[in-house]
Amino acid sequence: MSSCPLCHQQTLAFHQDKNRQYVRCPNCHLVSVPAQFYLDETAEKAQYDLHDNDFADAGYQRFLSRTLTPLLARTGLNAKGLDFGCGEGAVLSQMAVAQGVSVANYDLFYHPDTQVLNQQYDFVCLTEVIEHIADAHQLIERLSQLLLPGGILAIMTKRVLGLEAFINWHYKSDPTHINFYSVETFEWLAQQRGWQLEIIDNDVVFLQLPSI
């Protein structure tokens, strides 16, 4: 088996369907797809280009508000944020600006301005992003450096609920989804980092860094 992308422990077989294999880490509980099943960058971007997430889409705004509304209730209107993996439309930052909150945008494919990664923020959002990123350990390291003391990492991703639910789970059918998190994974991450975990919704969690 491969090593876990998050904690680097040896993984165990978890499930296999007609398209891919899935492994699970017995330490941090991350379910992942071995690297031989990753898409190349061209194929990955082609999948993202199929998405049509636009600011004018009220349904998509309601979807994002399940992260943004509770987040702004905790950080206040003077906070400065970053939408990491904002997508082509960068809708969340536009929603925040409409409420008087400044949110910068970064996306590997659509907003690749790495200057925004040289600053620190009161919050960083990843809405339907974390499941796409292969090197989970490096991602968490980078995100921790982007946050000010007391900052909040707001993550929206559908969570693994066990093998029986996973077998028929539509979420794993997206070929760009390669890492799947559970409550246990976020609990492990919070314990390892000394962060505070708050479960906001069935697909939203906040991880808050210590204030000092």
C-alpha positions as CSV (number, residue, x, y, z in Angstrom):
1,M,0.0,0.0,0.0
2,S,1.0,3.7,-0.4
3,S,1.9,6.1,2.4
4,C,-0.8,8.5,3.7
5,P,-0.7,11.9,2.0
6,L,-1.5,13.6,5.3
7,C,0.5,11.8,8.1
8,H,2.8,9.5,6.0
9,Q,1.8,6.3,7.8
10,Q,1.3,3.1,5.8
11,T,-2.2,2.9,4.4
12,L,-4.5,-0.2,4.2
13,A,-6.9,-1.3,1.5
14,F,-10.3,0.3,1.9
15,H,-12.3,-0.1,-1.3
16,Q,-12.1,-0.7,-5.0
17,D,-14.5,0.2,-7.8
18,K,-14.4,-0.1,-11.5
19,N,-12.3,3.1,-11.8
20,R,-10.0,3.4,-8.9
21,Q,-8.6,1.9,-5.7
22,Y,-9.0,3.6,-2.3
23,V,-6.8,3.2,0.8
24,R,-7.3,4.3,4.3
25,C,-4.8,5.5,6.9
26,P,-5.2,3.7,10.3
27,N,-3.6,6.7,12.0
28,C,-5.4,9.8,10.8
29,H,-8.2,8.0,9.0
30,L,-7.8,9.9,5.7
31,V,-9.1,7.9,2.7
32,S,-7.0,8.5,-0.4
33,V,-6.5,7.5,-4.0
34,P,-3.1,6.1,-4.9
35,A,-1.0,8.3,-7.2
36,Q,-1.3,6.1,-10.2
37,F,-5.0,7.2,-10.4
38,Y,-4.3,11.0,-10.4
39,L,-5.2,13.0,-13.5
40,D,-2.5,15.1,-15.2
41,E,-2.9,18.8,-15.0
42,T,-4.5,19.2,-18.4
43,A,-7.2,16.6,-17.7
44,E,-7.7,18.0,-14.3
45,K,-8.3,21.5,-15.6
46,A,-10.6,20.2,-18.3
47,Q,-12.8,18.8,-15.5
48,Y,-12.9,22.2,-13.7
49,D,-13.7,24.0,-16.9
50,L,-17.0,22.0,-17.0
51,H,-18.1,23.9,-13.8
52,D,-20.2,27.0,-14.3
53,N,-20.1,28.6,-10.9
54,D,-21.2,32.2,-11.4
55,F,-21.9,35.1,-9.0
56,A,-25.3,35.5,-10.6
57,D,-26.2,31.9,-9.5
58,A,-28.3,32.4,-6.3
59,G,-28.2,28.7,-5.6
60,Y,-24.4,28.6,-5.6
61,Q,-24.4,31.7,-3.4
62,R,-26.6,29.9,-0.9
63,F,-24.3,26.9,-1.0
64,L,-21.2,29.0,-0.2
65,S,-23.1,31.0,2.5
66,R,-23.2,27.9,4.6
67,T,-19.4,28.5,5.1
68,L,-19.2,32.3,4.8
69,T,-22.1,33.3,7.1
70,P,-20.9,31.4,10.2
71,L,-17.3,32.4,9.4
72,L,-18.0,36.1,9.3
73,A,-20.1,35.8,12.5
74,R,-16.9,34.6,14.2
75,T,-14.3,36.9,12.6
76,G,-16.2,40.2,12.2
77,L,-16.3,42.6,9.3
78,N,-12.8,44.0,9.9
79,A,-11.2,40.6,9.1
80,K,-9.1,40.0,6.1
81,G,-9.4,36.6,4.3
82,L,-8.2,34.4,1.5
83,D,-10.2,32.1,-0.7
84,F,-7.8,29.4,-1.5
85,G,-8.8,27.5,-4.6
86,C,-11.4,30.1,-5.4
87,G,-12.3,28.8,-8.9
88,E,-12.8,30.8,-12.1
89,G,-15.7,32.9,-10.8
90,A,-14.2,33.7,-7.4
91,V,-17.8,34.0,-6.1
92,L,-17.1,33.7,-2.3
93,S,-14.8,36.8,-2.3
94,Q,-17.5,38.8,-4.2
95,M,-20.1,37.7,-1.6
96,A,-17.7,38.8,1.2
97,V,-17.0,42.2,-0.5
98,A,-20.7,42.8,-0.7
99,Q,-20.7,42.6,3.1
100,G,-17.7,44.9,3.5
101,V,-15.1,42.2,4.0
102,S,-11.9,42.0,2.0
103,V,-11.1,38.5,0.6
104,A,-8.1,37.8,-1.7
105,N,-8.3,35.1,-4.3
106,Y,-5.9,32.3,-5.2
107,D,-6.4,29.4,-7.6
108,L,-3.7,27.3,-9.2
109,F,-5.5,27.4,-12.6
110,Y,-7.7,30.5,-12.6
111,H,-6.1,33.0,-10.2
112,P,-2.4,32.0,-9.9
113,D,-1.2,35.2,-8.2
114,T,1.2,33.7,-5.7
115,Q,1.8,37.2,-4.1
116,V,-1.3,36.6,-2.0
117,L,0.4,33.6,-0.5
118,N,3.1,35.9,1.0
119,Q,0.6,37.5,3.4
120,Q,-1.2,36.3,6.5
121,Y,-5.0,36.4,7.0
122,D,-7.6,36.2,9.7
123,F,-9.3,33.4,7.8
124,V,-8.6,31.1,4.9
125,C,-11.5,29.4,3.1
126,L,-11.3,26.1,1.1
127,T,-14.8,25.4,-0.3
128,E,-14.8,22.1,-2.2
129,V,-11.0,22.3,-2.6
130,I,-9.2,20.2,-0.1
131,E,-10.4,16.9,-1.6
132,H,-8.6,17.8,-4.9
133,I,-5.1,18.5,-3.4
134,A,-2.7,15.5,-3.5
135,D,-0.1,16.5,-0.9
136,A,-2.3,16.9,2.1
137,H,0.6,17.4,4.5
138,Q,2.2,20.1,2.5
139,L,-1.2,21.8,2.1
140,I,-1.8,22.0,5.8
141,E,1.7,23.3,6.3
142,R,1.1,26.1,3.8
143,L,-2.3,27.0,5.2
144,S,-1.0,27.2,8.7
145,Q,1.6,29.7,7.5
146,L,-1.1,31.8,5.8
147,L,-3.1,32.3,9.1
148,L,-2.5,34.9,11.8
149,P,-2.7,33.7,15.4
150,G,-6.3,33.0,16.2
151,G,-7.1,32.6,12.5
152,I,-9.7,30.3,11.2
153,L,-9.3,27.7,8.5
154,A,-12.8,27.1,7.0
155,I,-13.1,23.9,5.1
156,M,-16.1,22.7,3.1
157,T,-15.8,19.1,1.9
158,K,-18.2,16.1,2.1
159,R,-17.0,13.7,4.7
160,V,-16.4,10.0,4.8
161,L,-19.1,8.2,6.9
162,G,-17.7,4.7,6.8
163,L,-17.2,1.9,4.2
164,E,-20.9,1.1,3.7
165,A,-21.8,4.6,2.8
166,F,-18.5,5.1,0.8
167,I,-19.3,2.2,-1.6
168,N,-22.2,4.0,-3.2
169,W,-21.0,7.5,-2.5
170,H,-21.4,9.8,-5.6
171,Y,-18.6,12.1,-4.3
172,K,-15.9,9.5,-5.0
173,S,-16.9,9.3,-8.6
174,D,-15.3,12.7,-9.5
175,P,-11.9,11.8,-10.9
176,T,-10.4,15.0,-9.4
177,H,-11.4,14.0,-5.9
178,I,-8.4,12.1,-4.4
179,N,-8.4,12.7,-0.7
180,F,-11.5,12.2,1.5
181,Y,-11.7,13.5,5.0
182,S,-13.8,12.4,8.0
183,V,-14.6,13.9,11.4
184,E,-11.9,11.6,12.8
185,T,-9.3,13.0,10.3
186,F,-10.2,16.6,11.4
187,E,-10.0,15.6,15.0
188,W,-6.6,14.0,14.5
189,L,-5.4,17.2,12.7
190,A,-6.7,19.5,15.4
191,Q,-5.0,17.3,18.1
192,Q,-1.7,17.2,16.3
193,R,-1.6,21.0,15.6
194,G,-3.2,22.2,18.8
195,W,-6.0,23.7,16.9
196,Q,-9.7,24.0,17.9
197,L,-12.1,22.1,15.8
198,E,-15.7,23.2,15.3
199,I,-18.2,21.1,13.3
200,I,-20.4,23.7,11.5
201,D,-22.4,21.5,9.1
202,N,-22.4,18.1,7.6
203,D,-19.8,19.3,5.1
204,V,-18.3,22.4,6.9
205,V,-15.7,22.5,9.6
206,F,-13.6,25.3,11.2
207,L,-10.2,24.8,12.5
208,Q,-8.9,27.7,14.7
209,L,-5.3,28.4,15.5
210,P,-4.3,29.4,19.0
211,S,-4.4,33.1,19.7
212,I,-0.8,33.2,20.8
